[in-house]
């Protein structure tokens, strides 16, 4: 039987704007326990627990249930019912199968040159301070996923802003932020609905056009289904990757010896991507709702309990990774993590995100001898996509002076 810690004061919803690592508070809250009661339900942080719970048929992503609690309109609930993240079983498999081929390892590798074409001119002119999010990485994932979906390039900056609102507030327990999400989601849906109409009239070589033409077991997708699916791909594909890249840069600023190691052994770039994903993930928590009462590892979990899965804590479990799991080490053999999830809802765009990170990191280590954070890097809430609100870096091509060892 697993010991369940008594309820703690730490609330996973109260994480907005932290200047320190949110993960530090999670680790202190768990304090060696793998099950913790929180003000909003229960938190499981064990490696085996997370692996089994993410595959458990009684647990679902509470997309609809969250808005039912808020008493929103039926129109909003109807939209939520179509979101692929909240679907399970046959409906989920049906939609996921339609897009999964576009995101296989082989398929995304073809995009490597496109990524380099985006990155090279932006990085070539940098030598010193740079607004990393707005000038380098802000529209990078949008340009790639936008090309796959067939989104006009001129619209990508605005769509990036919409995606940021959606992913940072989608699972917020704050009513005001939930309404911000709903307004952004409505704007996103209206935009994509117009684009679906355009693609039916003038097809292109892209995922959105494919979805307007495909048949599944003799049935075509409705416009509402296409809009919902593309919105999910767009929003997840834009905001998660740019925040994960930004968190990675903060890690390298803190651990200059790891940046130097990577510059000396560039074959480690792919491994470094996995270590970034493991050590400081954009998904430190995954939220589920259990649809039936269950006893899990000897702990009673009542029906309709909100369950937080402490991915970030499990990623640093010493039984899950070799060596000192509490250190950031780009040479760690086979870094393991739950950052992309597990089971039926494993991130469909994982291969794309990995390649985007790998290509950016490869370009940066070939140019810059030093990475330093300038000023503060205020954090976003961990309820949704974790990351930074702003990030100024000093990227020096010749790092002759000692860079400061930062811990912000």
C-alpha positions in Angstrom: 0.0 0.0 0.0 1.2 3.5 -0.9 1.2 6.1 1.9 -1.0 9.1 1.1 0.3 12.4 2.5 -2.2 14.6 4.4 -3.7 17.6 2.6 -1.2 20.3 1.9 -1.6 24.0 1.4 0.1 24.0 -2.0 -2.4 24.6 -4.8 -1.4 23.7 -8.4 -3.6 26.5 -9.6 -1.6 29.2 -7.8 1.4 29.2 -10.1 1.1 32.3 -12.2 4.1 34.7 -12.5 6.5 32.8 -10.4 10.1 34.0 -10.9 11.5 30.8 -9.4 11.0 27.4 -10.8 7.5 26.2 -10.2 8.9 22.6 -10.1 10.8 23.4 -6.9 7.5 24.0 -5.1 6.1 20.8 -6.5 9.0 18.7 -5.2 8.8 20.3 -1.8 5.0 19.6 -1.7 5.4 16.0 -2.6 8.4 15.5 -0.2 9.0 11.9 -1.0 5.3 10.9 -1.2 3.9 9.6 -4.4 0.3 10.4 -3.5 -0.7 13.8 -2.1 -4.1 15.3 -1.3 -4.5 18.9 -2.7 -7.3 21.5 -2.4 -8.5 20.5 -5.9 -8.3 16.7 -5.6 -5.3 14.3 -5.6 -1.8 14.4 -7.0 0.1 11.2 -8.0 3.8 11.6 -8.6 5.2 8.0 -8.8 6.6 6.8 -12.1 4.6 3.6 -12.2 1.5 5.4 -11.0 1.6 8.0 -13.8 2.3 5.3 -16.4 -0.7 3.3 -15.3 -3.0 6.2 -14.7 -2.4 7.7 -18.1 -3.5 4.4 -19.7 -6.4 3.8 -17.2 -9.8 3.6 -19.0 -11.6 5.2 -16.1 -9.6 8.5 -16.4 -10.4 11.1 -19.0 -9.2 14.6 -19.8 -11.9 16.9 -18.3 -12.4 19.3 -21.1 -16.2 19.3 -21.0 -16.5 18.8 -17.2 -14.5 21.9 -16.4 -16.9 24.1 -18.3 -20.0 22.3 -16.9 -18.8 23.4 -13.5 -18.7 27.0 -14.6 -22.3 27.0 -16.0 -21.3 28.1 -19.5 -23.7 28.0 -22.4 -24.6 24.9 -24.4 -22.9 26.3 -27.4 -19.6 26.4 -25.6 -20.1 22.9 -24.2 -20.9 21.6 -27.7 -17.5 23.0 -28.9 -15.7 21.4 -25.9 -17.3 18.0 -26.8 -15.5 18.0 -30.2 -12.0 18.8 -28.8 -9.9 15.7 -29.6 -8.1 15.9 -26.2 -11.3 15.3 -24.4 -12.4 12.3 -26.6 -11.8 8.7 -25.8 -12.3 5.3 -27.5 -13.5 5.1 -31.0 -14.2 8.9 -31.6 -10.7 9.7 -30.5 -9.0 7.0 -32.5 -11.1 8.0 -35.6 -9.8 11.6 -35.6 -6.3 10.8 -34.5 -5.8 8.3 -37.3 -6.6 11.0 -39.9 -3.6 13.2 -38.9 -1.1 10.9 -37.4 0.6 10.0 -40.7 1.6 13.7 -41.2 3.5 13.6 -37.9 5.5 10.4 -38.1 9.3 10.6 -37.8 9.8 10.0 -41.5 7.3 12.6 -42.4 8.6 15.4 -40.2 12.2 14.8 -41.1 11.3 16.2 -44.5 10.7 19.6 -42.8 14.3 19.9 -41.5 15.4 22.1 -44.4 12.3 24.3 -44.0 13.2 24.8 -40.3 16.8 25.8 -41.2 15.6 28.2 -43.8 13.5 30.0 -41.1 16.2 29.9 -38.4 19.4 30.8 -40.3 18.6 34.4 -41.3 17.2 35.2 -37.9 20.2 33.8 -36.0 22.9 35.1 -38.4 22.3 38.7 -37.3 22.5 38.1 -33.6 25.5 38.8 -31.5 24.5 40.3 -28.1 21.2 40.9 -26.5 18.0 39.7 -28.2 14.3 39.4 -27.3 14.4 35.6 -27.8 10.7 35.0 -27.9 9.6 37.8 -30.2 12.7 37.9 -32.5 13.8 34.2 -32.7 11.4 31.6 -31.5 8.0 33.3 -31.3 6.8 32.4 -34.8 9.1 29.5 -35.5 6.7 26.6 -34.5 3.8 28.5 -36.1 5.7 28.7 -39.4 6.2 25.0 -39.4 2.7 23.8 -38.2 1.1 26.6 -40.3 2.8 25.2 -43.4 1.6 21.7 -42.7 -2.0 22.9 -42.1 -2.0 25.3 -45.0 -2.4 28.5 -43.0 -1.5 31.8 -44.8 1.9 33.0 -43.6 0.6 36.6 -43.0 -1.8 35.3 -40.4 0.7 33.4 -38.3 1.7 36.2 -35.8 -1.9 36.8 -34.8 -2.6 33.1 -34.6 0.4 32.7 -32.4 -1.1 35.3 -30.0 -4.4 33.4 -30.0 -2.6 30.1 -29.3 -0.8 31.6 -26.4 -4.1 32.7 -24.7 -5.7 29.3 -25.4 -2.9 27.1 -24.1 -2.1 29.3 -21.0 -5.8 29.4 -19.8 -7.5 26.3 -21.2 -7.3 24.4 -17.9 -7.3 27.4 -15.6 -9.6 27.1 -12.6 -10.0 30.9 -12.6 -13.3 32.0 -14.1 -11.8 35.2 -15.7 -9.0 33.3 -17.4 -11.5 30.7 -18.6 -13.5 33.4 -20.3 -10.3 34.7 -21.9 -9.8 31.2 -23.3 -13.4 31.0 -24.6 -13.1 34.3 -26.4 -9.8 33.3 -28.0 -11.2 29.9 -28.9 -14.2 31.5 -30.6 -11.9 33.7 -32.7 -9.8 30.7 -33.6 -12.8 28.7 -34.7 -14.3 31.5 -36.8 -11.0 32.0 -38.6 -10.6 28.2 -39.3 -14.2 27.9 -40.4 -13.6 30.6 -43.1 -10.4 28.8 -44.1 -12.2 25.4 -44.4 -14.7 27.1 -46.8 -11.8 28.5 -48.8 -10.0 25.1 -49.0 -13.1 23.4 -50.3 -13.2 26.0 -53.2 -9.4 26.1 -53.8 -7.7 22.9 -52.5 -4.1 22.9 -51.6 -1.4 20.3 -50.6 -1.9 20.5 -46.9 -3.6 18.8 -43.9 -6.6 21.0 -43.8 -7.4 20.3 -47.5 -6.9 16.6 -46.8 -9.4 16.7 -44.0 -12.1 18.3 -46.2 -11.7 15.5 -48.7 -11.1 12.4 -46.6 -13.8 9.8 -45.8 -13.8 7.7 -42.7 -15.8 4.4 -43.0 -17.8 6.1 -45.7 -18.4 9.3 -43.8 -16.8 12.6 -44.4 -15.9 15.0 -41.6 -18.2 17.8 -40.8 -16.8 21.4 -40.9 -17.1 21.6 -37.1 -15.0 18.5 -36.7 -12.3 19.8 -39.1 -12.2 23.1 -37.3 -11.9 21.5 -33.9 -9.1 19.1 -35.0 -7.1 21.8 -36.8 -7.5 24.2 -33.8 -6.1 21.5 -31.5 -3.1 20.8 -33.8 -2.4 24.5 -34.3 -2.6 25.6 -30.7 -0.7 22.7 -29.3 1.9 22.9 -32.1 2.6 26.6 -31.7 2.8 27.4 -28.0 4.2 24.3 -26.4 7.3 24.1 -28.5 8.3 27.8 -28.2 8.0 27.6 -24.5 9.9 24.4 -24.2 12.7 25.9 -26.3 12.7 29.0 -24.0 12.9 26.9 -20.9 15.8 25.0 -22.4 17.7 28.3 -23.0 17.2 29.2 -19.3 18.7 25.8 -18.4 21.8 26.4 -20.5 22.2 29.9 -19.1 22.3 28.4 -15.6 24.5 25.5 -16.5 27.2 27.0 -18.7 29.3 23.8 -18.5 26.5 21.9 -20.3 26.5 24.5 -23.1 30.2 24.1 -23.4 29.8 20.3 -23.4 27.3 20.6 -26.2 29.5 22.8 -28.3 32.4 20.4 -27.9 30.2 17.3 -28.6 27.5 18.3 -31.0 26.5 14.7 -31.5 24.7 15.2 -28.2 22.2 17.7 -29.5 19.4 15.1 -29.9 20.1 13.8 -26.4 20.1 17.4 -25.0 16.6 17.9 -26.4 15.4 14.9 -24.4 17.2 16.1 -21.3 15.5 19.5 -21.6 12.1 17.8 -22.0 12.9 15.7 -18.9 14.3 18.3 -16.6 12.0 21.3 -17.1 8.9 20.3 -19.0 6.1 22.6 -20.3 3.7 20.0 -19.0 4.7 19.7 -15.3 1.1 18.5 -14.6 -1.4 16.5 -16.5 -5.0 16.7 -15.3 -7.5 13.8 -15.4 -10.9 13.2 -14.0 -11.8 9.7 -12.9 -15.2 8.6 -14.1 -15.7 5.9 -11.5 -14.7 5.2 -7.9 -11.5 3.2 -7.7 -8.8 2.1 -5.4 -5.4 2.7 -6.8 -2.3 1.4 -5.0 -4.4 1.0 -1.9 -5.6 4.6 -2.0 -9.3 5.2 -2.4 -10.1 7.7 -5.2 -13.8 8.7 -5.2 -15.7 9.1 -8.4 -15.2 12.5 -10.2 -12.0 13.3 -8.3 -9.7 15.6 -10.2 -6.3 13.9 -10.4 -3.1 15.8 -11.1 -0.3 13.7 -12.5 3.1 15.1 -11.3 5.0 14.6 -14.6 7.8 17.0 -13.6 8.4 15.2 -10.3 8.3 11.7 -11.9 10.8 12.9 -14.6 13.3 13.5 -11.8 12.7 10.2 -10.0 16.1 8.5 -9.5 14.5 5.1 -10.3 13.4 6.4 -13.7 16.7 7.8 -15.0 20.3 6.8 -14.5 22.8 9.0 -12.7 21.7 12.0 -10.5 18.2 12.7 -11.8 18.2 16.0 -10.0 20.9 17.4 -12.2 20.7 18.7 -15.8 23.1 16.6 -17.9 23.1 16.6 -21.7 25.2 13.5 -21.8 22.7 11.5 -19.7 22.1 8.1 -21.4 18.6 7.8 -22.7 16.8 10.5 -20.7 13.2 9.2 -20.0 10.2 11.4 -19.3 6.4 11.7 -19.5 6.5 15.2 -21.0 4.6 14.1 -24.1 2.2 12.0 -22.1 1.7 8.3 -22.4 -1.0 6.0 -23.8 -3.8 6.9 -26.2 -3.3 10.6 -25.7 0.5 10.6 -26.3 1.3 13.8 -28.1 0.7 13.3 -31.8 3.2 16.0 -32.6 6.1 14.7 -30.5 8.3 14.0 -33.4 7.8 17.4 -34.9 8.5 19.2 -31.6 11.7 17.2 -31.1 12.9 18.1 -34.6 12.1 21.8 -34.2 14.1 21.8 -30.9 16.9 19.8 -32.4 17.3 22.1 -35.4 17.3 25.3 -33.4 19.7 23.9 -30.8 22.1 22.7 -33.6 22.1 26.2 -35.2 22.7 27.9 -31.9 25.6 25.8 -30.6 27.3 26.3 -34.0 27.1 30.1 -33.5 27.2 31.2 -29.9 29.8 30.6 -27.3 27.7 31.9 -24.4 24.1 32.0 -23.4 23.0 34.4 -20.6 19.6 35.5 -19.3 19.3 39.3 -19.1 17.0 40.5 -16.3 14.1 38.3 -15.2 12.2 35.6 -17.0 8.8 35.6 -15.4 7.0 32.3 -15.6 3.5 31.4 -16.8 1.0 29.4 -14.9 1.6 25.6 -14.7 -2.1 25.0 -15.2 -1.9 24.6 -19.0 1.4 25.1 -20.8 4.2 26.2 -18.5 6.8 28.6 -19.8 8.0 32.2 -19.7 6.2 35.4 -20.4 9.3 37.1 -21.7 12.9 36.2 -22.2 15.9 38.4 -23.1 19.1 36.5 -23.8 22.7 37.6 -24.4 24.0 35.4 -27.2 27.7 36.1 -27.7 29.6 34.6 -30.6 33.0 35.0 -28.8 32.5 34.4 -25.1 35.9 35.5 -23.7 34.6 36.9 -20.5 33.1 34.7 -17.9 29.3 34.5 -18.2 27.5 34.8 -14.9 26.1 31.6 -13.4 22.4 32.6 -13.2 19.7 31.0 -11.2 16.5 32.8 -12.0 
